[in-house]
Amino acid sequence: MSLLDETVEVPRRTMTLFFMVDTSGSMDGRKIGAVNESIQEVLPMIRDISATNPDAEINVAVLQFSKGASWIYKEPKPASDFEWNDLSAAGASADLGEACRELNSKLSKNGFMKSASGSYAPAIILLSDGEPTDDFDSGLAKLQENKWFSHAIKIAIAIGDDANKEKLAQFTGTSEAVFTVHNIDALKKMIRIVAVTSSQVGSQSSSTGDTTKQETTIRLIKDETKDEGGIESGTDTGTATSSDNYDDWN
């Protein structure tokens, strides 16, 4: 058999999809229930994207924060093996600054990014309904020095009008990447759209031209949500008059 007859399998790269979930007490009840249900339902879609993508395998990691921050698994798991464990919400704290510091520690070769040459920049989805209660600014400042973070797709879902959208925009780097939802149906739909779009864009080889993966993801999300009630993009927040764009969590 000649070398030309041999099939050489080229290893795929990996792309990690991070969910950062606010589990403070204000998320208790229908909000955290919707988050649990939505991520559970979107996981098969992410598995399909990973299985059919010749460029990269998608890993999933989940960081929850209330009083402190913790991972639901010690390291990212391939989407094909990832099993969702329902999160619960309690307490008065939302330590987003600590979550930033914890994420920064894992976005390194000593953490989750063990093979820099074999990894695409991650996609990070932040979900919160309130105000950081710790030193968010210093935690974010440290995270912003991280090269993986600077190249990551970063999307924030503001769950209701009480979410501090200014802080979320600081995290994503632009208000364009902050999407506000006003009811349970909108929250479920937004989690699905953001998770699927981020996975699709983030796990592909970089596009040519001046458009970044972050910009592409934002554009696609806006296109898919422009006619959806209960969802506002960062540029629309505060200008809508529709009754769909007022909070209703009952």
C-alpha positions as MATLAB code, in Angstrom:
seq = 'MSLLDETVEVPRRTMTLFFMVDTSGSMDGRKIGAVNESIQEVLPMIRDISATNPDAEINVAVLQFSKGASWIYKEPKPASDFEWNDLSAAGASADLGEACRELNSKLSKNGFMKSASGSYAPAIILLSDGEPTDDFDSGLAKLQENKWFSHAIKIAIAIGDDANKEKLAQFTGTSEAVFTVHNIDALKKMIRIVAVTSSQVGSQSSSTGDTTKQETTIRLIKDETKDEGGIESGTDTGTATSSDNYDDWN';
ca = [
       0.000    0.000    0.000;
       1.400    3.386   -0.967;
       1.256    6.468    1.198;
      -1.329    7.889   -1.188;
      -3.673    5.042   -0.281;
      -3.545    5.790    3.432;
      -6.191    7.981    5.007;
      -4.783   10.430    7.512;
      -7.328   11.817    9.946;
      -6.538   15.425   10.822;
      -7.478   16.201   14.439;
     -10.196   18.794   14.807;
      -9.664   21.891   16.880;
     -11.801   22.585   19.931;
     -14.033   25.545   20.730;
     -15.386   25.970   24.255;
     -18.845   27.411   24.797;
     -19.062   29.030   28.237;
     -22.309   29.749   30.046;
     -21.908   32.218   32.935;
     -25.144   32.094   34.923;
     -26.300   34.427   37.694;
     -27.739   32.187   40.440;
     -28.470   34.899   43.005;
     -31.807   34.859   44.812;
     -33.519   37.218   42.369;
     -33.183   34.469   39.728;
     -35.154   32.000   41.855;
     -38.374   30.549   40.491;
     -39.382   30.898   36.853;
     -36.182   32.630   35.702;
     -33.729   29.930   36.770;
     -36.285   27.326   35.750;
     -36.355   28.763   32.231;
     -32.538   28.841   32.093;
     -32.361   25.175   33.115;
     -35.024   24.134   30.639;
     -33.596   26.147   27.748;
     -30.014   24.977   28.067;
     -31.221   21.392   28.444;
     -33.202   21.770   25.213;
     -30.436   23.493   23.234;
     -27.733   20.935   24.065;
     -28.837   18.454   21.334;
     -28.536   21.279   18.787;
     -25.007   22.070   19.988;
     -24.134   18.366   19.799;
     -25.321   18.279   16.185;
     -23.271   21.367   15.292;
     -20.200   19.785   16.874;
     -20.722   16.375   15.252;
     -21.129   17.762   11.733;
     -18.416   20.426   11.904;
     -15.203   19.370   10.161;
     -13.266   22.258   11.720;
     -13.836   21.908   15.452;
     -15.368   19.945   18.285;
     -17.435   21.997   20.727;
     -16.837   21.694   24.460;
     -19.218   23.104   27.064;
     -18.438   24.686   30.446;
     -20.783   26.298   32.971;
     -19.795   28.846   35.627;
     -22.442   29.829   38.173;
     -22.105   32.844   40.445;
     -23.937   34.132   43.502;
     -21.862   34.212   46.684;
     -18.629   33.349   44.923;
     -18.336   31.454   41.650;
     -18.042   27.752   40.858;
     -17.971   25.392   37.864;
     -20.589   22.667   37.594;
     -17.831   20.396   36.199;
     -14.116   20.610   36.929;
     -13.307   21.039   33.235;
     -15.150   21.516   29.935;
     -16.827   18.442   28.501;
     -17.395   17.604   24.841;
     -20.930   18.553   23.843;
     -21.544   14.892   23.014;
     -20.863   13.933   26.655;
     -22.201   16.981   28.470;
     -25.119   16.393   30.826;
     -26.919   19.390   32.265;
     -27.362   19.597   36.046;
     -30.170   21.944   37.030;
     -28.983   25.088   38.794;
     -30.716   26.574   41.814;
     -30.771   30.234   42.811;
     -30.429   31.661   46.323;
     -28.788   34.415   48.338;
     -28.408   38.167   48.065;
     -25.024   38.207   46.320;
     -24.174   38.271   42.625;
     -20.379   38.094   42.594;
     -19.754   38.786   38.922;
     -16.309   40.166   39.702;
     -15.327   36.853   41.270;
     -16.772   35.062   38.235;
     -14.526   37.190   36.006;
     -11.479   36.287   38.077;
     -12.386   32.600   37.976;
     -12.930   32.682   34.209;
      -9.593   34.447   33.750;
      -7.789   31.704   35.679;
      -9.217   29.033   33.364;
      -8.593   30.882   30.095;
      -4.961   29.787   30.141;
      -2.805   26.809   29.204;
      -2.728   25.876   32.880;
      -6.509   25.940   32.937;
      -8.948   24.957   30.213;
      -6.956   26.109   27.146;
      -4.283   23.437   27.313;
      -3.654   23.314   23.560;
      -3.433   26.873   22.278;
      -2.667   25.802   18.706;
      -5.576   23.377   18.736;
      -8.224   25.729   20.084;
     -10.435   28.420   18.650;
     -11.211   31.413   20.839;
     -14.189   30.599   23.068;
     -17.747   31.839   22.991;
     -19.011   33.247   26.296;
     -22.697   33.759   27.154;
     -23.414   35.783   30.300;
     -26.892   35.724   31.850;
     -27.837   38.091   34.688;
     -30.905   39.854   36.054;
     -29.343   42.325   38.432;
     -26.360   44.242   39.739;
     -22.881   42.914   40.594;
     -22.467   42.962   44.372;
     -18.677   42.622   44.578;
     -15.701   44.412   43.019;
     -16.717   43.814   39.424;
     -14.459   46.483   37.930;
     -11.189   44.989   39.188;
     -12.267   41.461   38.256;
     -13.167   42.552   34.745;
      -9.981   44.612   34.369;
      -7.900   41.503   35.031;
      -9.996   39.435   32.634;
      -9.668   42.046   29.886;
      -5.895   41.498   29.899;
      -6.500   37.882   28.870;
      -5.859   37.244   25.155;
      -8.401   34.416   24.977;
     -11.064   36.713   26.389;
     -10.193   39.589   24.084;
     -10.702   37.354   21.022;
     -13.769   35.537   22.379;
     -17.344   35.917   21.215;
     -19.041   37.630   24.156;
     -22.834   37.957   24.375;
     -24.834   39.046   27.423;
     -28.513   38.345   28.062;
     -30.012   40.922   30.422;
     -32.924   39.230   32.151;
     -35.337   42.115   32.697;
     -34.943   45.826   33.209;
     -33.298   45.434   36.618;
     -30.194   43.985   34.986;
     -27.323   46.454   34.918;
     -26.890   46.714   31.168;
     -23.987   49.137   31.498;
     -21.979   46.522   33.406;
     -22.969   43.834   30.920;
     -21.799   46.064   28.066;
     -18.471   46.529   29.837;
     -18.154   42.737   29.930;
     -18.970   42.200   26.253;
     -17.071   45.270   25.102;
     -20.087   46.799   23.368;
     -23.756   47.533   24.080;
     -24.483   45.909   20.691;
     -23.787   42.535   22.322;
     -26.290   43.029   25.163;
     -29.798   41.679   24.535;
     -32.616   42.314   27.008;
     -35.478   39.864   27.498;
     -38.717   40.770   29.259;
     -40.570   37.505   29.787;
     -40.047   33.757   30.123;
     -40.779   32.916   26.485;
     -38.326   35.569   25.288;
     -35.655   34.273   27.691;
     -36.020   30.706   26.432;
     -35.918   31.794   22.813;
     -32.911   34.047   23.366;
     -30.855   31.348   25.056;
     -31.489   29.034   22.109;
     -30.643   31.649   19.468;
     -27.503   32.893   21.216;
     -26.182   29.418   22.048;
     -26.736   28.040   18.550;
     -25.411   31.115   16.734;
     -22.331   31.430   18.954;
     -21.570   27.737   18.505;
     -21.924   27.903   14.738;
     -19.790   31.009   14.285;
     -17.234   30.273   16.990;
     -16.443   26.749   15.784;
     -15.704   27.780   12.194;
     -12.376   28.941   10.851;
     -12.026   32.714   10.923;
     -13.763   34.622    8.180;
     -11.804   36.834    5.853;
     -12.010   40.590    5.816;
     -12.456   42.971    8.702;
     -15.509   41.338   10.298;
     -14.770   39.559   13.577;
     -16.595   36.499   14.863;
     -18.101   38.734   17.555;
     -19.495   41.131   14.951;
     -20.822   38.289   12.811;
     -22.540   36.705   15.798;
     -24.179   39.982   16.847;
     -25.466   40.597   13.315;
     -26.953   37.109   13.004;
     -28.625   37.325   16.418;
     -30.123   40.712   15.559;
     -31.425   39.376   12.242;
     -33.115   36.451   13.970;
     -34.654   38.471   16.811;
     -35.656   41.709   15.078;
     -39.358   40.759   14.896;
     -39.521   38.924   18.213;
     -41.593   40.425   21.003;
     -40.036   40.739   24.427;
     -36.475   40.991   23.094;
     -34.446   44.175   22.662;
     -30.957   44.619   21.290;
     -28.518   46.955   22.991;
     -29.212   49.724   20.524;
     -32.985   49.425   21.045;
     -33.027   49.243   24.834;
     -35.067   52.012   26.383;
     -36.641   53.164   23.122;
     -39.362   50.574   22.593;
     -42.991   51.359   23.347;
     -44.518   47.920   22.680;
     -46.156   46.213   25.655;
     -43.980   43.203   24.781;
     -40.964   45.200   25.933;
     -42.052   45.649   29.527;
     -41.127   43.077   32.156;
     -43.670   40.330   32.824;
     -42.266   37.428   34.823;
     -45.581   36.055   36.104;
];
